[in-house]
């Protein structure tokens, strides 16, 4: 058994650059992807490095693959779901985005006052749980842990729980 047979099942034909590009189009038609995500999906489908690189380049040229745009959309989506900037940075970093791009996206994000309003809105969902707690100290701890877990910085959390 030679090395090439170990990397592909018996009888499998070499996947072409054109097929890789068509597969990339189908993947991107469902939702936007970060370059690293798309490359991984194409490699898992059995496309070689040259075919994947060519498909990624063509998708970039056509404007279908744009990490900055996708990162902004992901950050906006996470803000809308009630997550704070620390959690958003973590998620974007886990997606394989470059640190400079994550910082750029976050710099264009919310001000601290916007974050306070967002944290207050998120905390409203926890209002019934907070009202059940009679001890003000425990109520503050519950709110602090919840908002911190959602990725809000301590300065924002402190401003919000001061109102509790």
Rosetta silent file (secondary structure, phi, psi, omega in degrees, C-alpha in Angstrom):
SEQUENCE: XXXXXXXXXXXXXXXXXXXXXXXXXXXXXXXXXXXXXXXXXXXXXXXXXXXXXXXXXXXXXXXXXXXXXXXXXXXXXXXXXXXXXXXXXXXXXXXXXXXXXXXXXXXXXXXXXXXXXXXXXXXXXXXXXXXXXXXXXXXXXXXXXXXXXXXXXXXXXXXXXXXX
SCORE:     score description
SCORE:     0.000 S_00000001
   1 L     0.000  122.512  179.429    0.000    0.000    0.000 S_00000001
   2 L   -86.081  170.906 -175.331    1.574    3.292   -1.011 S_00000001
   3 H   -60.002  -39.816 -176.740    1.265    6.581    0.884 S_00000001
   4 H   -64.465  -35.750  179.970   -1.364    8.041   -1.473 S_00000001
   5 H   -68.503  -27.188  179.473   -3.746    5.122   -0.937 S_00000001
   6 H   -71.398  -28.192 -176.592   -3.655    5.651    2.827 S_00000001
   7 H   -84.422  -16.322  179.116   -4.940    9.216    2.537 S_00000001
   8 L  -133.460  148.774  175.655   -7.973    8.304    0.360 S_00000001
   9 L   -62.945  153.847  179.399  -10.333    5.356    0.328 S_00000001
  10 L   -58.301  134.318  177.840   -9.728    2.776   -2.380 S_00000001
  11 L    85.629   -5.662  179.960  -11.334    3.842   -5.643 S_00000001
  12 L   -75.907  139.274  178.432  -11.689    7.488   -4.613 S_00000001
  13 L   -96.541  157.616  179.736  -10.727    9.980   -7.290 S_00000001
  14 L   -66.277  130.877 -178.304   -8.787   13.150   -6.669 S_00000001
  15 L   -81.960  135.131 -172.828  -11.163   16.033   -5.961 S_00000001
  16 L   -89.373  165.913  177.271  -10.638   18.988   -8.277 S_00000001
  17 H   -63.030  -37.688  179.034  -10.280   22.689   -7.622 S_00000001
  18 H   -63.066  -41.861  178.153  -13.545   23.309   -9.450 S_00000001
  19 H   -66.001  -38.863  178.279  -15.345   20.855   -7.175 S_00000001
  20 H   -63.371  -41.273  178.867  -13.789   22.494   -4.121 S_00000001
  21 H   -65.039  -43.120  178.215  -15.012   25.892   -5.299 S_00000001
  22 H   -63.115  -39.898  176.902  -18.537   24.570   -5.893 S_00000001
  23 H   -64.307  -41.308  177.639  -18.515   23.008   -2.440 S_00000001
  24 H   -61.689  -41.762  177.895  -17.333   26.313   -0.933 S_00000001
  25 H   -60.152  -43.802  179.578  -20.187   28.123   -2.686 S_00000001
  26 H   -63.321  -41.766 -179.901  -22.714   25.673   -1.231 S_00000001
  27 H   -64.656  -45.538 -177.997  -21.268   26.074    2.266 S_00000001
  28 H   -71.986  -20.574  177.379  -21.230   29.876    2.032 S_00000001
  29 H   -68.586  -27.291 -179.955  -24.787   29.928    0.680 S_00000001
  30 H   -76.851  -44.189  178.899  -25.997   28.613    4.048 S_00000001
  31 L  -167.532  160.702  176.386  -24.144   31.186    6.183 S_00000001
  32 L   -68.887  147.777  178.366  -20.998   33.287    6.258 S_00000001
  33 L  -130.000  154.371  169.250  -17.857   31.559    7.463 S_00000001
  34 L   -77.347  151.140 -177.943  -14.469   32.622    8.720 S_00000001
  35 H   -51.848  -46.393 -178.640  -11.653   31.585    6.360 S_00000001
  36 H   -62.153  -38.661  178.264  -10.358   28.975    8.807 S_00000001
  37 H   -63.914  -46.146 -178.603  -13.816   27.409    9.229 S_00000001
  38 H   -64.751  -42.445  178.854  -14.350   27.135    5.484 S_00000001
  39 H   -60.461  -43.898  179.780  -10.877   25.691    4.919 S_00000001
  40 H   -62.148  -44.184  179.795  -11.472   23.076    7.610 S_00000001
  41 H   -62.919  -40.812  179.299  -14.823   22.067    6.128 S_00000001
  42 H   -67.472  -40.767  177.559  -13.326   21.718    2.663 S_00000001
  43 H   -63.071  -39.566  178.736  -10.388   19.646    3.957 S_00000001
  44 H   -64.666  -25.733  177.459  -12.826   17.371    5.805 S_00000001
  45 L   -80.354   -4.185  174.842  -14.626   16.837    2.509 S_00000001
  46 L   100.497    9.778  178.699  -11.383   15.472    1.099 S_00000001
  47 L   -82.283  142.750 -179.535  -10.062   18.387   -0.923 S_00000001
  48 L   -77.255  169.981 -176.449   -6.307   18.866   -1.081 S_00000001
  49 H   -57.757  -44.777 -178.227   -4.394   21.930    0.035 S_00000001
  50 H   -63.918  -42.669 -179.714   -4.073   23.391   -3.472 S_00000001
  51 H   -65.750  -41.585  179.372   -7.779   22.986   -4.208 S_00000001
  52 H   -65.374  -47.616 -179.723   -8.762   24.511   -0.849 S_00000001
  53 H   -60.189  -41.134  179.754   -6.370   27.453   -1.231 S_00000001
  54 H   -66.125  -41.399  179.558   -7.637   28.143   -4.758 S_00000001
  55 H   -65.094  -42.949  179.112  -11.272   27.988   -3.619 S_00000001
  56 H   -62.212  -44.262 -179.771  -10.606   30.321   -0.678 S_00000001
  57 H   -62.014  -44.779 -179.606   -8.815   32.815   -2.919 S_00000001
  58 H   -64.969  -40.873  178.199  -11.622   32.813   -5.479 S_00000001
  59 H   -63.305  -39.370  176.307  -14.267   33.257   -2.762 S_00000001
  60 H   -63.515  -45.962 -179.015  -12.304   36.223   -1.372 S_00000001
  61 H   -59.072  -36.333 -179.048  -11.991   37.736   -4.861 S_00000001
  62 H   -82.929   -7.494 -179.735  -15.750   37.458   -5.371 S_00000001
  63 L    83.924   10.554  179.921  -16.473   38.999   -1.969 S_00000001
  64 L   -83.128  -19.000 -176.540  -18.095   35.845   -0.609 S_00000001
  65 L  -126.466  110.496 -176.619  -15.435   35.346    2.056 S_00000001
  66 L  -144.383  102.564 -176.123  -14.611   38.335    4.254 S_00000001
  67 H   -60.609  -39.633 -178.605  -13.356   37.672    7.779 S_00000001
  68 H   -64.575  -46.116  179.010  -13.842   41.277    8.933 S_00000001
  69 H   -62.726  -44.558 -178.826  -17.456   41.403    7.749 S_00000001
  70 H   -65.492  -40.049  178.586  -18.220   38.004    9.229 S_00000001
  71 H   -63.476  -41.461  177.739  -16.612   38.918   12.561 S_00000001
  72 H   -62.924  -42.974  179.247  -18.708   42.097   12.766 S_00000001
  73 H   -63.466  -41.891  179.102  -21.869   40.118   12.009 S_00000001
  74 H   -64.237  -43.161  179.791  -20.994   37.515   14.630 S_00000001
  75 H   -63.235  -44.160  178.272  -20.272   40.217   17.218 S_00000001
  76 H   -61.215  -40.787  178.536  -23.575   41.983   16.447 S_00000001
  77 H   -62.704  -43.773 -179.507  -25.425   38.679   16.759 S_00000001
  78 H   -68.576  -36.168  175.107  -23.826   37.958   20.131 S_00000001
  79 H   -61.721  -45.365 -179.858  -24.615   41.468   21.398 S_00000001
  80 H   -62.604  -28.469  178.470  -28.241   40.952   20.370 S_00000001
  81 L   -85.492    0.962  173.918  -28.265   37.675   22.324 S_00000001
  82 L    92.860   23.727  178.901  -27.123   39.517   25.455 S_00000001
  83 L   -98.458  148.772  179.507  -23.417   38.758   25.595 S_00000001
  84 L   -90.712  174.616 -173.694  -20.784   41.221   26.742 S_00000001
  85 H   -64.465  -32.688  179.954  -17.511   42.170   25.077 S_00000001
  86 H   -66.440  -42.146  178.770  -15.316   39.736   26.997 S_00000001
  87 H   -67.957  -38.902 -179.958  -17.419   36.766   25.900 S_00000001
  88 H   -63.856  -43.542  176.634  -17.595   38.070   22.333 S_00000001
  89 H   -58.818  -42.093 -179.892  -13.788   38.368   22.187 S_00000001
  90 H   -62.348  -47.112 -178.665  -13.517   34.806   23.467 S_00000001
  91 H   -63.335  -45.955 -179.847  -15.933   33.428   20.857 S_00000001
  92 H   -63.374  -38.845  177.248  -14.264   35.303   17.994 S_00000001
  93 H   -64.642  -38.604  179.129  -10.848   34.124   19.157 S_00000001
  94 H   -67.664  -24.203  177.812  -12.042   30.519   19.314 S_00000001
  95 L   -75.664   -8.384  176.711  -13.214   30.827   15.712 S_00000001
  96 L    94.916   14.684  177.794   -9.599   31.372   14.728 S_00000001
  97 L   -74.263  148.582  176.966   -9.702   35.066   13.940 S_00000001
  98 L   -65.421  144.706 -177.672   -6.487   37.026   14.228 S_00000001
  99 H   -58.160  -39.386 -179.775   -6.195   39.003   17.455 S_00000001
 100 H   -62.749  -38.184  179.050   -5.782   42.301   15.564 S_00000001
 101 H   -68.848  -40.921  177.517   -9.059   41.706   13.708 S_00000001
 102 H   -61.175  -44.713  179.296  -10.881   40.867   16.948 S_00000001
 103 H   -62.942  -39.593  178.838   -9.544   44.067   18.521 S_00000001
 104 H   -62.694  -45.121  179.853  -10.625   46.062   15.464 S_00000001
 105 H   -64.343  -41.896 -177.405  -14.157   44.652   15.629 S_00000001
 106 H   -71.406  -32.079  178.789  -14.401   45.257   19.370 S_00000001
 107 H   -64.701  -30.908  179.215  -13.085   48.830   19.067 S_00000001
 108 L   -86.409    5.450 -175.694  -16.000   49.614   16.773 S_00000001
 109 L   -82.772 -150.094 -173.439  -18.395   48.076   19.300 S_00000001
 110 L   -77.166  150.138  171.385  -20.431   49.458   22.157 S_00000001
 111 L   -77.349  170.545  179.118  -19.471   52.220   24.554 S_00000001
 112 H   -62.536  -38.065  177.689  -19.485   51.488   28.272 S_00000001
 113 H   -63.219  -39.849  176.122  -22.880   53.184   28.622 S_00000001
 114 H   -62.880  -40.464  179.380  -24.264   50.955   25.850 S_00000001
 115 H   -64.725  -38.762  178.318  -22.829   47.940   27.651 S_00000001
 116 H   -62.284  -46.183  178.742  -24.493   49.038   30.910 S_00000001
 117 H   -61.518  -41.865  179.017  -27.861   49.312   29.148 S_00000001
 118 H   -64.380  -41.441  179.040  -27.339   45.903   27.528 S_00000001
 119 H   -65.174  -39.760  177.692  -26.387   44.348   30.881 S_00000001
 120 H   -62.381  -42.207  179.613  -29.470   45.860   32.525 S_00000001
 121 H   -63.226  -43.473  179.382  -31.655   44.429   29.792 S_00000001
 122 H   -64.701  -39.129 -177.896  -30.084   40.986   30.171 S_00000001
 123 H   -68.322  -25.660  177.281  -30.469   41.155   33.942 S_00000001
 124 H   -58.157  -31.681  178.202  -34.195   41.836   33.573 S_00000001
 125 L   -65.651  -23.431 -178.004  -34.535   38.207   32.474 S_00000001
 126 L   -97.449    3.824 -172.536  -33.158   37.229   35.856 S_00000001
 127 H   -57.957  -42.089 -178.086  -35.471   39.630   37.759 S_00000001
 128 H   -64.202  -39.226  177.759  -37.816   36.969   39.138 S_00000001
 129 H   -65.846  -40.480 -179.835  -34.878   35.000   40.552 S_00000001
 130 H   -67.282  -38.863  179.525  -33.413   38.134   42.066 S_00000001
 131 H   -65.510  -30.183  179.590  -36.725   39.136   43.673 S_00000001
 132 H   -70.144  -23.311 -179.518  -36.966   35.747   45.379 S_00000001
 133 L   -86.082  116.778 -177.104  -33.664   36.363   47.155 S_00000001
 134 L   -81.508  -27.070 -178.953  -34.314   38.420   50.281 S_00000001
 135 L   -79.187  115.910 -177.681  -30.664   38.957   51.216 S_00000001
 136 H   -59.557  -34.829  179.219  -29.366   42.005   49.290 S_00000001
 137 H   -64.830  -45.655  178.697  -25.775   40.714   49.404 S_00000001
 138 H   -66.024  -37.476  178.414  -26.740   37.379   47.862 S_00000001
 139 H   -60.596  -42.659  177.520  -28.894   39.172   45.290 S_00000001
 140 H   -64.879  -40.535  179.255  -25.852   41.220   44.242 S_00000001
 141 H   -63.198  -43.014  179.162  -23.691   38.078   44.081 S_00000001
 142 H   -60.778  -47.140 -179.536  -26.217   36.318   41.853 S_00000001
 143 H   -63.900  -41.886 -178.842  -26.391   39.317   39.521 S_00000001
 144 H   -62.587  -48.406 -179.697  -22.601   39.716   39.479 S_00000001
 145 H   -61.861  -42.219 -178.961  -21.975   36.063   38.623 S_00000001
 146 H   -62.261  -51.076 -177.494  -24.660   36.084   35.951 S_00000001
 147 H   -68.119  -37.497  176.382  -23.428   39.217   34.186 S_00000001
 148 H   -63.108  -40.601  178.284  -19.780   38.214   34.496 S_00000001
 149 H   -64.977  -26.557  177.110  -20.634   34.847   32.964 S_00000001
 150 L   -81.768   -6.678  174.543  -22.258   36.645   30.047 S_00000001
 151 L    97.549   20.310  176.376  -18.961   38.434   29.414 S_00000001
 152 L   -88.157  138.655  179.528  -19.529   41.900   30.821 S_00000001
 153 L   -67.362  156.925 -174.654  -16.467   43.595   32.342 S_00000001
 154 H   -60.492  -35.028  178.761  -16.435   44.185   36.088 S_00000001
 155 H   -61.447  -40.843  178.697  -16.767   47.980   35.727 S_00000001
 156 H   -68.935  -45.684 -179.124  -20.012   47.509   33.797 S_00000001
 157 H   -60.476  -44.053 -179.807  -21.283   44.842   36.187 S_00000001
 158 H   -61.771  -40.900  178.021  -20.551   47.046   39.208 S_00000001
 159 H   -62.581  -38.444 -177.957  -22.482   49.951   37.677 S_00000001
 160 H   -72.490  -45.635 -174.912  -25.472   47.698   37.012 S_00000001
 161 H   -76.525  -14.535  173.228  -25.581   45.959   40.384 S_00000001
 162 L   -63.833  -25.598 -179.732  -25.238   49.277   42.232 S_00000001
 163 L   -83.472   -8.376 -176.772  -28.809   49.893   41.052 S_00000001
 164 L   -79.961    0.000    0.000  -30.091   46.627   42.556 S_00000001
